[in-house]
């Protein structure tokens, strides 16, 4: 009996197998991320804002990025770590950042919160590092996998809800977290670049903590 090999068919089968494995991998990683989110919320009082959580979280982000980059050099663009769309992404971030900053400054005089400490401006420059790490977790890692799983544009709303859930223990933060989560996720969906998003997130986060919540994240850090 004559057997005819079909290279094209074999190649298609291989591609389908790889796609199926990638979908399964992305789904598992999304579920793992959600498990970590639930654990974070459950233990938030013990670890939120603490150096023994933030520093390992930033290191894990770096290790995750390195691992994915070694597997696929194109992952930086997928994760929004790029410069080709930086100008557009910066304009989008500024369109959100400026009104939000003005709103925070306008609300602050009507609060009973004390005057920020002298190192407030140092925190403004330092906090974007944590903002960038959070954008990597929520947009680069979580949102990009939702997009690959084909749930767009619902991925925007899903990311915003998860981001809000992380801030569940602070009623004052919920509205800012939801608005910010929607903007960050929509911006990443339209123009994937976490660099200006992380900076805007960090500066606005520091302003909210000091001016609206009357809390000092640096004192809480240790």
N, C-alpha and C positions, 0 to 999 in steps of 0.2 A: 504494500500500500504506500502510495507516494504522499509524503508530508511536505506541505508548502509552508515555509516560515513567512510570517508577516511582520517585518520590523516595525512598520507603522503602528500596527495593532498592539504589539508588545510595548512600544513607547507610550501609547495612550493609556494602556493598563497601568504602567509604572507611574505616569503622571496622576492618574486617578487615585492610586494607592497613596502617593505622597500627599495629595490634597486632603484625602481622608485623614491621614495621620496628623497633618498640620491643623486641621479643624479640631480634631480630638485634643491635641496639645494645647491649642488656644483656649478651648473650653475648660480644660482642667486648670490652666493657669488663672483664668477668670474666677473660677470657683475658689481656688486657693487664696486669691486676693480678697475675695469677699469674706472668707473665713478669718483672715487676718484683720479685716475691718471690724468684724463683730468682736473679736478678741480685744482689739484696741479699745472699742467703746466700753466693753465690760470692765477692763482694767484701767480706764482712762485716768481715774483719780490718782493712781499709783505711778503712771508713766508719762502722762501728758506734759509736754514741755520740759521733761527732764533730760539731762545730758546722756544718761544711760539708755535712753530710747532714741533721741535725735541723732546722736553720733553713729550708733550702729545702723540706724535707718539710712543715713546718707551713705555709709560704707556699702551697705547691701545694694543700694541703687547703683553705685559705681561698679560693683562686681557683676550685677545683672546686666548692665550695659556692656561691660567688657565681654561677658559670655556670649551675649547675642551678637555683638559686633564680630567676634571671631567666627561665628557661624554664618553670618551674612553681612558683608560690608555695607550693604544698602540700608541697613536698619536705622542708621542715624537720621536719614530723611523721613523714614516711617515714624520714628520717635519724636520728630520735630526738633532735632538738634542740627540746625542747618543755617546757612546764611543767604541762600538764594531768594528766600521770601521774607527776609528779615525786615525790610523796609515796610512792606504791607502789614506784617504782623505787629510791628511797632506802632503803626498808625491805628490799628484796631485796638491795641492795648491802651494807647493814649486816650482814645475816644471813650474808654470805660474808666480809666484811672483818674483822669482830671475831674469829671463830675463827681465820682465817688469821694475823692480827696476833699473837694470843696464841700460836699455834704457832711463829711465827718468833721471838718473844721467849723462848719456852721452849727452843728449840734453841740459840739464840745462846751461852749460857754454856758449852755443851759443845763449842764450836768454838775454834780457836786464833786467831781473827780479832782484830785490835787493836780498841781502843775507838774508836768513831766520832769523827771530828773535831768541833770545836765548831760548824761550819757544817752539821752533819748535819740539824738542824731546819730550816735554811733550805732545804736540798734537799727536805725533806718537803713544804714549801709550793710549791717551784718545779717539782718533777717531775710533778705532776698535769697541767701544761700539755702535756708530752710524752705522758702517759698518755691525755689527751683526744684528742690528735692520732692516736694509735694506734687508739683506739676508733673514731674517725671513719673511718680507713682500713679497718679490719677489719669493723666493724659497719655504719656508715652507707653506705660505698661498696660493700664486697664482699658482706656478708651481705644487705643490702637487695636487691641484684640477684639473688642466689640465690633469695630469697623470691619475687621477681617472676617468676623462671623456673620456679617451682613445684616446687622440690626439697626443700621443708620436709617433715618435720622433719630430714631428713638434712643440711640446711644447718648445723645446730648442730655436728654432728660434723665436717663439712668445714672450717668456720671454726676449730674447735679444733685440727685437724690442721695447717692452714696456719700458725696462730699458733705451734704447737709447732715446726714446721719452721723458722720464723724464728730460733728459739733453739737450733738444732741443734748449734752449736759449743760449747755449755756443757752438759755432762752434768748438773751440779747444778741447772740451771735447767729442764731438760726436764719433770720431774714437776710443778713449780710452774706452768710455762707451759701444760701440758696441762690441769691442774685449773682454772687461771684461764681458759684459753680456752673450756673447756666452760661454766663459769659465765657468763662475759661473753656468749657466744653464746646460751645458753639464756635469760638475762635479757633480751637484746635481742629474742629471738623472742617471749617472753611479754609483755614490757613495754618497748617500744622507747624508751629514753632513755639517751643516752651520757654525760650530765652526771655523775651519781653513779658510773657505771662508770669514767669517766676519772679521777675523783678517787681512787676505790679502787685502780685500776690504778697510778696514780702513786705513792701513798703506800706501797703494798705493794711496788712495784718498788724504791723507794729503800731500804726496809727489807731486802729480799732482797740488794741489792747491798752495802750496808754491813755488815749483821749476819751474813749467811750466806755470802756470797762474799768478803767482806773487800776489796771493790773500791770505789774512789771515782769515781763517774761524773762528778763535776765536774772532777776532774783529767784524766780521759780525754776530756773535752769539747773541750779545746783541743789 
